[in-house]
């Protein structure tokens, strides 16, 4: 099979499913102009999958915006430095149950079934190429080079989105529903320890989420702070780009070896997580974050194979500073000098950190507002997460806040405590996207409840035309009798 043949198969599958049926959502008119039923902020894998889900549910008045150039959405061509995805290749995601839209179908169309059988894990670049194809074959309405600056509530269920960027269709647009499908960092910000920000000049360190000029670091000594998968991704990538030494510093005395995601993928934990009580949700996520995600065996093996690789366990950074020959980091094992630091210390989720939510973050309920965790489990990091509805909607601290937030949804990493492994996780998208689409559709339906019910009760279009007793067709003799 070729890509052209696969494209035809996708079109046939969608035709057989009556994809693109009539829009059931009532038009909302406003003096400022067009009102979108849904605007999705973020055109990466989550935003693309959500757009398809909405269109399949006959909600076509939508727009996806992304601040990156076309084809550069998400992390895959920017800061993701792993060679392959960590997710098992057989797990499906944004295809939403359509076989011809799976990564496997796309791969087999180009390399055949034997190529699929030989594939161990999905190469990062191929995953991005698949996403580009997915967007193209489904003709998804994505506006690139458009950045959301601010969400301004107009009235309950209506929001004005202030935009900027070369591709922005206007300085502001109106939307009934807004989904922040903004990736791993979209619910807060990447975390850099204070001792780094305070003591190290900005040009001598970078977070793993930032662009890094590895060409400038050839032959240099680099330190990587962090013990998760991303730390080892960056170490092996740096070494492959010519860095002389890459030292990974891990606070723990042993590397994490258990990946809780693998258990969640087969136990029902991902798809059924929203059914748990708050106490269980909090406990599960506390346990999840304690484990961290270990590096894949192949990533660790590639890094360890370089003669310049070093691993320091039980070595948190106690201090950092500048010396004549570079940056000096202090650990319980002594002091080390490097030319550059790579920080892989994760992120912090808190709506207060998001500038686009500055008019609304005070209204947003956090987990710390709704649940008091046991003292031995309580975590300020978990408490700062937004407390969301089972359908990913923001909830308010007050009734007035609830009204101002109506129509706003999170679909980024900040949903973890409320909705589990879903957004920004390939393993969870096939379950999460339909749930989010249903929640959005329910709100749109209930917003127009009175008009929809009035239309229902007033409906009088006749469909049945039969009569009893049936009128027999006139025979030729009957015609002659009536003529005489």
Residue, then its C-alpha position, 0 to 999 in steps of 0.5 A: x500500500x502507498x500513502x495515496x492508497x491510505x488516504x483513499x482508505x481514510x476517506x472511505x472509512x470516514x464516508x462510511x461513518x457519515x463523518x461531517x454530518x450536519x452541524x447541530x450546534x446553534x449559531x451564537x451571534x455577537x456584535x463583534x463578529x463571528x463566535x467560534x463554538x470551540x477554540x483549541x489552543x495548541x496544535x500538537x497531538x492533543x489539539x489535533x486529536x481533539x479537533x478530529x473528535x469535535x468534527x466527528x461529533x458534528x461540531x464544525x465551528x472550531x479553530x485550532x491555534x498554535x504559536x509555532x510554524x506549521x509542522x513544528x508543533x509540539x516538542x518533537x522537533x524542538x526540545x524532545x531529544x529522545x531517539x524514540x518514543x517511550x510508549x509501546x508502538x502498539x498503543x493507539x491514540x488520536x486515531x479514535x478507533x479508526x484503523x486507517x488513522x493509526x500510526x501503524x496504518x501510516x507506517x505499514x503504508x510506507x514500509x509494509x507489515x514486515x517493516x512494522x514487525x521489525x520496528x521496536x519503538x516509534x522513532x521521534x521524527x517519524x511520529x512528527x511526520x505522522x502528526x503532519x500527515x494526520x492533520x493534512x488528511x483530515x483537513x483540520x482547521x489549524x492557524x499557525x503562528x498564533x499565540x494566545x495572550x489573554x483570556x477575557x471573560x465577556x459573560x457566562x459562557x463567552x470568552x474573548x481571546x486576545x491573540x498575537x503573531x504573524x498568523x493571527x486571524x485578528x487581534x481578538x476572537x470570541x469563543x464559547x468554549x476554550x480548551x488549553x491543549x498546551x502540552x506538558x508545560x501548559x498548566x504552569x512552567x518548567x522548574x529551574x532550582x533557585x540556586x541555579x537562577x540565583x548563582x549561574x549566568x543565564x548563558x551558562x545553563x538551559x532547561x531541557x525544554x529550551x533550545x540548546x546549541x550543542x555545536x557550541x558545546x563540542x569538546x566541552x564538559x556538560x552537567x545534567x541535573x535530574x534522574x528522570x527519562x529526559x535527563x538521560x535523553x539529553x545526556x545521550x543526545x549531547x554526547x552524540x553531538x560531540x560533547x566530551x563529557x556528560x555527567x548526570x547528577x541524581x538526587x536518589x541513591x538508586x535510579x528509578x526502575x519501575x515505570x508506573x505507566x506500564x501498569x496503568x496501561x493494562x489495569x484500567x487505571x488510565x481509562x477509569x481514573x475519573x471514577x476514583x474518589x478524591x482521596x484515591x486520586x491524590x494517593x495515586x498521583x502522590x505514588x506516581x510522582x514518587x517513582x518518576x519515569x525511568x529512562x528506557x533501557x536503550x536510551x540508558x545503554x546508548x548514553x552509557x556506551x559513550x566513554x564521556x558518560x558519567x553517572x553520579x547517584x546520591x548527588x543532589x546539588x547543594x550549591x552552584x557558582x562561577x569560577x574562572x574555568x566554568x561553573x562549579x557545582x557542589x554535591x555531597x561527593x565534592x565539587x565539579x566544574x563544567x562548561x554548561x549546565x542542562x537542567x532536567x528538573x521537571x515542571x510546576x503546575x499552577x494556573x497562577x503561572x499562566x499569563x493567559x489566565x491572569x484575569x481568571x486564575x484567582x477564580x480557579x479552584x485548586x486541589x488544596x481548596x477542595x481536599x486535605x491530604x493526610x499529613x504524611x502524603x500532603x504535597x504543595x506541588x499536588x495541591x497547586x494543581x487545578x481541581x477539574x471536573x471529570x470532563x476537564x473543565x475548570x471549577x470555581x472557588x465561588x459561584x461567581x467564579x464558576x460562572x466566569x470559568x464556564x466553557x474553559x477546559x484544561x487539556x495539558x499536564x495540569x489535569x493529572x491529579x483530577x483526570x489522570x494520565x490523559x492529556x500530553x500522554x499518548x497512552x491516555x488520549x484514546x480515552x481522554x479525548x472522547x470524554x472531553x468532546x462529550x463534556x464540551x458537547x454537553x455544555x453546548x447543548x445545555x447552553x442552548x437547552x431552552x431553544x433546543x427544547x422549544x424547537x423540539x416541541x414545535x416540530x411538526x414536519x410530517x414523515x409518514x404519508x400512508x393512508x387507511x383505507x388505502x386508495x386503490x389506483x384507478x383502472x382504465x374502466x373507472x376512467x371511462x365511467x367517470x368521463x361519461 
